Amino acid sequence: MNFRLKPLEMSDTEAIFNIINNQREYIGEWLPFVQYTKEVEDTRKFVASMLEGPDKHLSKVYAIMVEDQLIGLISFKDINRVNKNTEIGYWLSQDFQGNGIVTKAVKQLCKMAFEDWEMYRIVIKCAVGNHPSKKIPQKIGFIYEGIERGSILMPDNTFDDLEVYSLLKSDPINY
């Protein structure tokens, strides 16, 4: 399935909210922000904050598009230019799961981080039970580093562990 990444824009707000709202249970199982996304205005505030600039928020968000339809988001989080590292986070509409889209999108971001931004280390963190999400770094060749205990507050007010995967610029990379 062909897709493309485009920088996040204010005009993406309604499409993002609609996916979250229509797939609240599915997306919210692993992503705690869903419980706080109750109306379009909540998404508008998120998008506006991300557009203030990656230097302020240390993030850069891209819309995942199939034709002209937004189907998910992928981002660099916690960009650290001094230590040349960042984290990649992602979510995708349930309707487009299983097509390799996120795996290819992560590869694109890795290439951008290593080649354009001269990063040295990229991290992906996945909730321990989120098997589809952790398959992505495993397929690409990220190295499993271990468990970050009690690292994410879930919607049921419990803390969940995260599996941490990393890829170094010096690791074998297959874009």
FIROLUM-582856 format. One record per residue: residue in three letters; residue number from 0; x, z, y of N, C-alpha, C, O in turn. Coordinates in pm, 1 decimal. Each point is the difference from the previous one (the first is absolute). Layout:
  rest   nr      n_xx      n_zz      n_yy     ca_xx     ca_zz     ca_yy      c_xx      c_zz      c_yy      o_xx      o_zz      o_yy
   ALA  NUM         X         Z         Y         X         Z         Y         X         Z         Y         X         Z         Y
...
This chain:
  rest   nr      n_xx      n_zz      n_yy     ca_xx     ca_zz     ca_yy      c_xx      c_zz      c_yy      o_xx      o_zz      o_yy
   MET    0      84.2       0.0    -118.2     -84.2       0.0     118.2      88.6       0.0     124.5      89.0      84.2      12.2
   ASN    1    -111.8    -176.2      78.8      78.1      -9.4     122.2     -46.3     104.4     100.9    -119.7      23.1      17.7
   PHE    2     216.0      38.7      47.2     -27.9      99.0     103.6     106.6     -14.0     107.0      99.6     -70.2     -17.6
   ARG    3    -122.4     138.0     127.6     101.8       5.9     104.9      -7.5     135.9      66.8    -102.4      68.0      -5.7
   LEU    4     211.0     -29.9      68.3       4.1     122.6      78.7      -2.9     -37.4     146.7      64.3     -96.4      41.8
   LYS    5    -138.3     172.3      35.4       0.5     -20.2     144.1       4.9     135.9      67.5     -56.2      96.8     -51.3
   PRO    6     122.3     -88.5     165.2       2.9     128.1      70.3    -141.4      48.6      30.6     -88.6     -79.4      32.0
   LEU    7      69.1     208.0     -42.0    -128.8      61.6      27.0     -43.3     -29.0     143.6      81.7       2.0      92.0
   GLU    8    -210.7     -28.9     -74.0     -56.8     -26.2     132.2    -127.0      82.3      17.1     -62.3      39.2     -98.7
   MET    9      23.6     -12.9     223.4    -124.7      73.0      26.4    -119.2     -70.8     -64.1     -94.5      65.2     -44.5
   SER   10      98.7    -195.5      39.8    -112.2     -75.7     -56.9     -16.8      24.5    -150.5    -100.0     -42.6     -57.9
   ASP   11     195.2     109.9      -5.8      -9.4      31.4    -142.5     -80.9     127.0     -27.4     -31.5      30.1    -115.1
   THR   12      -1.5      42.8     219.0     -62.9     131.7     -14.0    -124.5      -1.8     -88.0      -9.4      77.7     -95.0
   GLU   13     -84.8    -164.0     124.8    -126.4       0.0     -73.6      19.6     -36.0    -147.2     -62.8      59.8     -87.3
   ALA   14     148.8    -156.3      59.8      24.8     -39.7    -139.6      62.7     115.3     -78.5     -37.0      23.9    -114.9
   ILE   15     131.1      47.1     175.9      62.7     115.3     -66.0    -104.8     106.0     -29.7      -9.6      50.7    -111.8
   PHE   16     -69.1     -18.3     214.5    -102.7     102.8     -19.3     -99.0     -40.7    -108.9     -37.5      82.5     -83.4
   ASN   17      -4.3    -206.8      83.4     -98.8     -44.5     -99.4      51.7      13.5    -143.0     -74.5      40.6     -89.2
   ILE   18     201.2     -74.1      66.8      56.6      17.5    -134.8      -0.9     148.1     -37.3     -45.1      37.5    -108.2
   ILE   19      94.8      45.5     198.2       5.5     144.1     -27.2    -140.4      54.1     -24.4     -22.5      74.0     -95.8
   ASN   20     -70.6    -110.2     180.9    -135.5      53.1      -9.5     -70.8     -46.8    -126.9     -71.4      77.7     -63.4
   ASN   21      90.6    -203.5      26.2     -66.3     -54.8    -118.1      66.6      40.2    -131.5     -62.0      -7.0    -106.1
   GLN   22     189.0      49.3     113.7      74.1      38.6    -121.3      54.7     142.0      13.2     107.4      33.0     -50.4
   ARG   23    -184.4      48.7     119.3      42.0     136.1      33.9      48.0      79.9    -122.3     104.4      65.0       5.4
   GLU   24    -179.4     -70.1    -113.6      36.8      77.0    -119.4     128.5     -54.7     -62.7      88.9      76.3     -37.6
   TYR   25     -80.3    -208.1      27.0     116.7     -62.8     -62.9     126.6      24.5      82.2      99.7      48.8     -53.2
   ILE   26    -102.9     -81.9     180.7     118.8      14.7      84.4      30.7     147.8      25.5     116.4      39.9       4.9
   GLY   27    -220.8      40.0      11.1      17.6     141.8      30.3      53.0      83.6    -114.6      42.1     113.7      21.4
   GLU   28     -43.0    -167.9    -144.1      52.1      76.7    -112.8     146.0      38.3      21.8      41.7     109.1     -38.8
   TRP   29      36.8    -198.6     100.9     143.0      24.5      16.7      43.5      10.7     144.3     112.0      43.2      27.3
   LEU   30    -198.4     -81.6      66.6      40.3      -2.3     141.1     -85.0      96.7      81.5    -115.6     -29.0      30.6
   PRO   31     172.5     143.0       4.4     -76.4     104.4      68.3     -58.5     -40.4     135.4     -98.4      59.8      43.5
   PHE   32     155.7    -159.2      24.3     -51.2     -36.7     131.9    -143.9     -51.4      -5.2     -70.4       2.2     101.0
   VAL   33      27.0     -47.9    -216.9    -134.4     -57.4     -13.0    -107.4     102.3      36.8    -101.1     -36.4      59.9
   GLN   34     121.1     161.9     -94.3     -99.6     101.6      30.6     -16.5      21.7     150.5    -103.6      49.7      44.1
   TYR   35     203.3     -86.1      33.8      -6.8      16.7     145.4     -43.6    -127.8      70.5     -16.3      -1.5     122.0
   THR   36      -2.4    -104.7    -197.9     -41.9    -128.8      55.8    -150.6     -12.3     -19.7     -47.1     -56.3     -98.8
   LYS   37     -27.2     110.1     195.2    -145.8       7.4     -14.8     -73.4    -108.0      77.4    -113.6     -33.8     -33.3
   GLU   38     177.0     -20.4     135.9     -63.2    -105.1      80.2     105.5     -96.5      52.2     119.6      28.7      -5.8
   VAL   39    -163.3    -141.3      55.8      91.2    -104.2      48.3      95.8      55.9     104.8     115.8     -41.3       6.1
   GLU   40    -162.1     133.1      74.9      83.7      58.1     105.2     124.0      69.3     -58.1     106.8      -2.7      61.1
   ASP   41    -120.8      64.1    -178.1     115.6      63.9     -64.1     106.3    -103.9     -34.1     119.3      23.6      19.1
   THR   42    -162.8    -137.3     -69.2      93.0    -108.2     -33.8      58.2     -60.4     126.6     118.6     -32.7       4.2
   ARG   43    -200.9      17.5      99.3      49.0     -53.8     126.5     112.8      87.3      55.4     100.1     -51.9      49.3
   LYS   44    -115.9     182.9     -57.0     104.1      92.0      48.7     128.7     -15.8     -80.3     109.7       1.2      55.8
   PHE   45    -124.3     -16.2    -188.1     117.9     -21.5     -84.5      71.4    -128.7      40.3     121.2       0.4      21.8
   VAL   46    -195.3    -109.9     -12.0      60.9    -128.8      33.9      66.8       8.0     137.3     112.5     -46.9      17.2
   ALA   47    -181.2     105.9      79.9      57.2      13.2     135.2     130.4      79.1      -4.2      96.4     -35.6      67.8
   SER   48     -93.0     142.3    -146.7     122.1      81.1      -7.0     114.7     -77.8     -64.3     115.4      17.1      39.5
   MET   49    -144.9    -101.4    -136.8     104.2     -79.1     -64.6      51.6    -111.1      91.7     115.1     -42.2     -11.4
   LEU   50    -199.9      -4.0     101.0      40.2    -107.5      90.6      79.5      50.6     119.7      53.9     -80.1      76.5
   GLU   51     -46.0     210.3     -59.4      79.4      55.6     108.9     147.8     -27.2     -18.5      79.2      12.9      93.3
   GLY   52     -42.9     -50.8    -215.0     138.8     -40.4     -22.7      66.2      75.9    -111.6     -18.4     121.0     -14.0
   PRO   53      96.0    -192.5     -66.2      68.3      65.1    -111.5     102.2     103.5      46.2      32.2      92.7     -74.4
   ASP   54      19.1    -107.8     196.8      98.1      98.0      45.8     -65.2     135.4      25.2      61.7     104.3     -21.4
   LYS   55    -188.0    -106.3      67.4     -69.0     125.4      25.3     -45.5      65.4    -129.4      18.1     120.3     -18.5
   HIS   56     -77.4    -198.9     -71.4     -56.4      55.9    -122.3      89.3     -20.1    -122.1     -32.4      47.0    -109.0
   LEU   57     142.1    -115.0     126.4      92.6     -26.2    -109.0     -70.0     -69.0    -116.7      33.0      22.1    -116.5
   SER   58    -131.4    -107.0     151.1     -76.2     -74.9     -99.4     -20.4    -142.8      47.8       3.3     -28.5     119.7
   LYS   59     -24.3     -60.1    -215.5     -35.3    -139.1      28.1     -98.8     -41.5    -108.0      32.4       1.2    -118.8
   VAL   60    -154.7     -38.4     161.4    -108.4     -26.6     -94.4     -33.5    -147.9       0.1      -3.1     -64.9     104.5
   TYR   61     -22.2      12.4    -225.3     -39.0    -139.6     -17.7    -132.3      -6.4     -75.1     -25.1      78.5     -91.4
   ALA   62     -58.8    -173.3     131.7    -122.5     -29.0     -73.2      35.4     -95.6    -113.3      77.5     -93.9      18.7
   ILE   63    -134.4     118.2    -135.3      14.4     -91.0    -113.7    -121.6     -92.0       4.2    -114.0      45.9      -6.4
   MET   64     139.5    -175.9      17.2    -107.2     -97.3      20.5      -6.2     -99.4    -115.6     102.9     -46.6     -48.8
   VAL   65    -224.7      14.9       5.6     -25.1    -113.2     -88.9     -90.0     -92.4      80.0    -112.7      34.9      35.1
   GLU   66     165.3    -154.3      -6.9     -64.0     -92.0      94.5     -19.0      76.3     130.6      98.7      47.2      56.4
   ASP   67    -220.2     -33.2      -6.3     -20.5      74.0     125.3     -59.7     137.7     -23.0     -52.0      61.7      93.0
   GLN   68      59.0     -12.9    -216.5     -60.7     127.9     -34.8     106.6     108.1     -15.5      94.6     -15.9     -77.2
   LEU   69    -110.1     125.2     150.6      87.2     114.7     -15.6     -39.7      71.8    -129.0    -117.4      30.2     -21.3
   ILE   70     216.6      -2.9     -64.9     -30.0      62.4    -128.5      76.1     131.0     -22.3     -18.5      65.5    -102.5
   GLY   71     102.9     -27.5     196.8      73.5     125.0     -13.6     105.7      12.5     107.4      12.6     -85.5      87.7
   LEU   72      63.6     194.0     -96.0     108.1      24.8      95.1     127.1      35.7     -76.2      -4.5      55.4    -109.8
   ILE   73     116.2     -88.1     170.5     131.0      40.2     -50.9      84.2      34.8     121.6     -11.5     -63.5     104.8
   SER   74      96.6     165.0    -119.3      73.4      43.3     118.8     136.3      56.9     -34.3      27.9      43.8    -111.6
   PHE   75      55.6     -47.4     215.5     121.8      79.3       1.1     -39.3     132.4      64.5     -64.1       2.2     105.0
   LYS   76     102.8     107.9    -168.5     -27.0     132.8      53.6     133.3      70.6      19.0      96.9     -27.0     -71.0
   ASP   77     -93.6     117.0     166.8     119.3      82.7      21.1     126.5     -84.5      10.5      99.4      26.0     -67.8
   ILE   78    -104.5    -126.7     153.1     116.3     -86.5      20.5     111.5      82.1      64.6     -18.8      56.9     107.5
   ASN   79     133.8     -51.1    -172.6     113.4      75.4      50.5     115.7     -96.9      18.0      73.4     -29.5     -94.3
   ARG   80     -58.2     -19.1     215.7     103.4    -100.0      27.7     140.5      59.6      -2.3      96.4     -71.1     -28.4
   VAL   81     -83.3     199.4      57.5     131.8      64.0      -2.7      53.0       5.7    -142.7     114.4     -37.3     -26.0
   ASN   82    -198.2      84.2     -66.7      42.4      10.9    -140.0     -35.6    -122.1     -83.4      25.9      -4.3    -120.3
   LYS   83     -86.0     -95.9     186.2     -30.0    -129.3     -61.7     -88.0      13.3    -124.4      29.9     -55.4    -105.8
   ASN   84    -141.0     131.8     122.0     -94.0      11.2    -110.1    -143.2       1.6      49.4     -27.0      27.4     117.0
   THR   85     -65.1     -57.3    -208.9    -142.1      -2.2      31.1     -79.6      18.9    -127.9      54.5      -4.8    -110.3
   GLU   86    -182.8      26.2     126.7     -92.4      11.1    -112.9    -103.0    -110.9      12.1     -36.7     -39.0     110.8
   ILE   87      -9.6     -11.4    -222.5    -107.3     -99.6      -1.3    -124.5      64.6     -59.3       5.7      66.3    -103.6
   GLY   88    -118.3     -86.9     171.4    -129.2      46.6     -49.3     -96.3    -117.2      -3.7      18.1     -97.2      73.3
   TYR   89    -120.9     104.8    -158.1     -92.4    -113.1     -12.8    -131.7      44.9     -60.0      -7.9     101.4     -69.3
   TRP   90     -95.4    -179.6      97.6    -127.5       9.4     -70.8     -65.8    -137.3       3.0      23.5     -79.6      90.9
   LEU   91    -105.7      53.4    -191.0     -60.9    -132.1     -16.4    -144.2      16.5     -45.4     -31.5      88.5     -79.6
   SER   92     -54.7    -173.5     130.3    -139.5      -2.2     -43.0      -6.7     -11.1    -152.0      77.2     -73.9     -61.1
   GLN   93    -169.1     147.2       1.3     -18.0      -2.6    -144.4     -28.2    -141.3     -51.2      37.3     -34.4    -112.1
   ASP   94    -102.8     -46.5     193.9     -37.3    -135.9     -39.6     120.0     -91.3     -23.0     -14.0    -104.8     -63.2
   PHE   95     131.3     142.3     113.0     118.2     -85.9      -9.9     110.6      62.3     -84.7     111.9     -51.3      -3.3
   GLN   96    -142.1     160.7     -64.6      97.8      66.5     -85.4      36.0     -88.9    -118.6     -80.7     -81.9     -43.9
   GLY   97     201.3      98.5      -7.0      41.0     -65.9    -123.1      45.3    -143.7      14.4      14.9     -70.4     -99.9
   ASN   98       7.5      25.0     223.8      44.7    -137.1      23.7     146.3      -8.7      43.5      48.3    -108.6      32.0
   GLY   99      21.8     220.0     -30.4     140.9       1.8      40.8      21.4      -7.6     150.2     112.7     -18.5      45.9
   ILE  100    -219.0      32.4      30.0      11.1     -14.8     145.9      87.7     108.5      60.2      90.1     -30.0      78.3
   VAL  101    -114.7     154.6    -113.1      78.0     108.3      60.9     145.5      -6.8     -45.1      90.2      26.3      79.6
   THR  102     -66.0     -60.8    -204.2     138.2     -13.9     -46.5      74.3    -103.2      84.5     112.8      24.3      42.9
   LYS  103    -175.4    -138.7     -19.1      63.1    -104.0      82.3      14.3      45.1     144.9      99.7     -31.4      65.1
   ALA  104    -198.2     104.6     -14.4       7.1      48.4     138.1     112.9     102.1      15.7      71.2      -0.9     100.4
   VAL  105     -55.2      88.0    -198.6     109.7      97.9       5.1     134.1     -73.1      -2.0      91.9      37.3      72.9
   LYS  106     -80.3    -140.3    -155.2     124.3     -78.4      -2.7      28.7     -59.7     137.4     114.7       0.7      44.8
   GLN  107    -217.3     -52.4      22.2      19.0     -56.5     134.9      50.5     106.8      95.9      90.8     -25.5      79.1
   LEU  108    -149.1     145.0     -85.6      43.9     106.3      89.1     141.9      44.6     -32.5      77.6      30.6      90.6
   CYS  109     -43.0     -26.5    -219.2     137.6      35.5     -37.9      98.6    -100.0      59.3     102.6      38.1      56.4
   LYS  110    -134.9    -165.1     -69.8      88.2    -104.5      54.5      14.9      17.7     151.3     110.8      -7.6      53.1
   MET  111    -220.9      30.9      14.6       3.1      20.8     145.0      85.8     121.6      35.7      83.0      -6.2      90.7
   ALA  112    -103.7     116.3    -162.7      73.2     123.2      30.1     149.9     -17.6     -22.4      80.8      40.4      83.7
   PHE  113     -43.9    -100.3    -196.0     141.9     -13.8     -32.4      68.7    -108.7      82.2     111.8      19.8      47.5
   GLU  114    -176.6    -132.2     -30.9      66.0    -114.1      64.5     -16.9      -1.2     151.6      95.8     -27.3      72.3
   ASP  115    -215.7      56.2     -23.5     -23.9      -8.9     144.5      30.9     131.2      72.6      54.9      -1.8     110.1
   TRP  116     -89.0     113.0    -169.7      16.0     129.7      65.2     126.7      72.5     -43.3      33.3     104.8      55.3
   GLU  117      37.9    -159.5    -154.0     123.2      58.1     -51.8     -19.0     143.0     -52.6      87.3      85.3      15.8
   MET  118    -202.8     -61.1     -78.3     -23.8     128.8     -65.0      85.0       6.7    -126.2      40.5    -102.8     -54.2
   TYR  119     -14.1     223.7       8.3      76.6      17.7    -122.9     -84.9      57.4    -113.0      27.5     -25.8    -117.2
   ARG  120    -130.2     103.1     150.9     -81.3      69.4    -101.5    -148.1     -12.6      33.6     -41.5      18.1     114.5
   ILE  121     -37.7     -49.7    -218.1    -145.2      -6.6      13.1     -60.3      91.4    -106.4      43.5       0.1    -115.1
   VAL  122    -143.2      76.8     154.9     -66.4      93.5     -90.1    -147.1     -38.0     -13.5     -62.6     -43.9      96.5
   ILE  123       8.6      60.9    -215.3    -144.7      -8.4     -24.4     -38.4     128.2     -71.6      63.9      40.0     -97.3
   LYS  124    -170.6      24.7     147.4     -51.0     122.2     -61.4    -141.4     -25.9     -49.5     -81.9     -57.6      71.6
   CYS  125      53.2     100.5    -194.7    -131.0     -21.1     -62.3     -47.6     131.0     -61.7      78.5      72.7     -61.0
   ALA  126    -207.4     -42.9      77.1     -56.0     118.0     -65.9      25.6     -11.0    -150.0      -8.8    -108.8     -57.0
   VAL  127      40.1     219.6      -5.9      40.9       1.7    -140.3     -98.9     -74.6     -89.6      43.3     -73.3     -89.0
   GLY  128    -171.5      88.8     108.6     -97.5     -64.5     -87.7     -38.7    -141.1      38.2     -80.2     -63.0     -68.8
   ASN  129     136.6      11.8     178.9     -38.3    -133.5      48.5      84.7    -106.8     -70.0      95.4     -53.0      57.0
   HIS  130    -131.9      23.5    -179.4      78.3     -92.0     -83.6       8.9    -142.0      56.8     108.4     -58.2      -2.9
   PRO  131    -217.7      -0.4      54.4      13.7    -135.5      56.6      99.2      -5.6     116.0      75.0     -96.7      13.5
   SER  132     -74.7     200.3      69.8      89.5      -0.4     115.2     146.3      13.1     -40.4      86.7     -65.9      57.3
   LYS  133     -59.4     150.8    -155.6     140.8      20.2     -36.4      56.7    -115.4     -82.4     121.7     -11.2     -14.1
   LYS  134    -207.6     -74.2     -40.4      49.7    -118.0     -71.4      72.2     -95.1      95.5      89.4     -73.9     -41.1
   ILE  135    -128.3      76.1     167.6      57.6     -93.2      97.7     149.1      25.2      19.4      79.2     -92.1     -20.3
   PRO  136     -37.1     213.1      58.8     145.8      18.9      14.0      73.6     -17.8    -132.1     114.4     -45.4      -1.6
   GLN  137    -179.3      81.0    -109.5      64.9     -15.9    -129.9      26.6    -147.5     -29.7     107.9     -34.1     -48.4
   LYS  138    -204.4     -54.2      76.7      16.7    -144.0     -24.9     112.2     -58.4      83.7      73.3     -87.6     -45.9
   ILE  139     -59.8     135.8     168.6      96.6     -57.4      93.5     142.0      47.8     -29.0      96.7     -65.3      39.3
   GLY  140     -83.8     177.8    -107.1     133.9      50.6     -29.8      37.7     123.9      78.1     116.4      39.9      -0.1
   PHE  141    -212.8      21.9      66.9      27.2     127.3      66.0      39.1     101.9    -107.3     -45.2      -8.9    -114.1
   ILE  142     127.7     103.6     150.6      47.8     103.7     -91.1     -85.1     125.8      19.3     -20.5      46.5     112.1
   TYR  143     -28.0       6.6    -223.2     -76.0     124.9       3.2      95.1     114.5      31.9      99.8      19.8     -69.4
   GLU  144    -130.8      55.3     174.3      87.1     110.8      40.6     -51.2     135.8     -44.1      78.2      92.4     -21.8
   GLY  145    -210.4     -80.2       8.7     -53.8     129.4     -40.2    -132.7      29.5      66.9     -65.4     -88.8      54.7
   ILE  146      27.6     213.9     -60.0    -128.3      46.1      49.4      20.0      78.1     130.2      85.1      88.5       9.1
   GLU  147    -164.2    -123.2      89.0      -8.2      77.4     123.5    -121.8      90.4     -17.8    -113.9     -44.9      12.4
   ARG  148     138.7     170.7     -41.3    -107.4      91.5     -38.5     -89.9      36.5     118.5      47.7      23.4     111.1
   GLY  149    -179.4     -19.0    -137.6     -97.5      46.4      98.1      11.1     -68.9     134.1     -10.4      64.6     104.3
   SER  150      31.3    -194.0    -105.5      37.0     -72.7     121.4    -116.4     -62.4      75.4      15.6     -38.1     116.0
   ILE  151    -133.0      26.8    -179.7    -110.0     -67.8      67.1    -128.7      80.7     -20.2     -35.7      36.0    -112.2
   LEU  152     -33.1      -8.5     224.4    -125.9      73.5      -3.9    -112.1     -96.7     -31.8     -26.2     -92.9      76.3
   MET  153     -39.9     114.4    -188.5    -104.9     -89.9     -48.2    -135.9      39.8      57.2     -16.4     110.5      51.6
   PRO  154     -81.3    -201.8     -61.1    -133.4      28.6      56.4     -66.7     125.7     -56.1     -82.0      61.6      68.1
   ASP  155     116.2     -22.9    -191.0     -60.6     121.0     -57.2      74.1     126.7      42.2     -23.1     107.3     -55.8
   ASN  156     112.0    -119.9     154.2      75.3     110.8      59.5     104.2      59.1     -94.8      38.8     115.9      14.5
   THR  157       6.6    -195.7    -111.4     111.0      40.4     -85.3     120.9     -85.9      35.9     -13.2    -107.8      57.9
   PHE  158     129.0     157.2     -93.1     121.7     -76.1      25.9      39.7     -74.5    -126.1      -3.8      54.9    -110.1
   ASP  159      42.3    -181.4     127.8      40.1     -83.1    -112.9     148.8     -31.3      12.6      56.7       0.3     109.3
   ASP  160       4.4     -27.1    -223.4     141.2     -37.9      -3.5      12.8    -151.0      19.4     -90.6     -76.2     -33.6
   LEU  161     203.2      35.1      87.7      28.9    -141.6      18.2     122.7     -38.9     -81.7      98.3      73.8      -5.5
   GLU  162    -105.6    -190.8     -58.1     117.9     -57.1     -64.4      75.4     -78.1     106.1     -60.0     -73.6      78.4
   VAL  163     190.2      89.7     -76.0      83.9     -64.5     101.2      85.7    -107.2     -66.7      68.9      25.6     -98.7
   TYR  164     -74.8    -146.4     155.2      78.4    -114.3     -46.1      81.9     -50.2     117.8     -46.7       2.1     113.9
   SER  165     168.3     -47.0    -140.7      82.0     -54.5     108.1      68.8    -128.5     -42.1      24.8     -24.8    -118.0
   LEU  166       4.8     -55.2     217.7      76.2    -123.3     -18.4     106.4      -2.9     108.0     -30.0      16.4     118.3
   LEU  167     154.7     -37.3    -159.3     110.1     -10.5      94.2      36.6    -146.6      19.2     -19.8     -83.0     -88.8
   LYS  168      72.8      53.8     204.7      43.8    -137.6      27.4     102.4     -45.6    -103.0       8.4    -118.8     -30.9
   SER  169      69.3     212.2     -22.2     102.7     -32.9     -98.2     -54.8     -17.0    -142.1      72.7     -42.8     -89.6
   ASP  170    -200.4      76.1      68.8     -62.0     -18.8    -132.3     -30.2    -149.1     -21.1     -16.1     -74.9      96.4
   PRO  171       8.6      32.9    -223.3     -41.1    -137.5     -25.1    -143.7     -19.8      48.0     -89.6      76.9     -35.2
   ILE  172      69.1    -180.3     115.4    -130.8     -23.7      60.0     -45.5    -140.5     -35.6      75.7     -96.3      11.9
   ASN  173    -199.5      86.3     -55.4     -57.4    -130.1     -31.5    -121.0     -21.6      89.5    -109.1      49.6     -27.7
   TYR  174     130.0    -124.4     135.3    -110.7     -26.4      92.0     -88.8    -106.8     -58.9     -99.9     -37.8      61.2
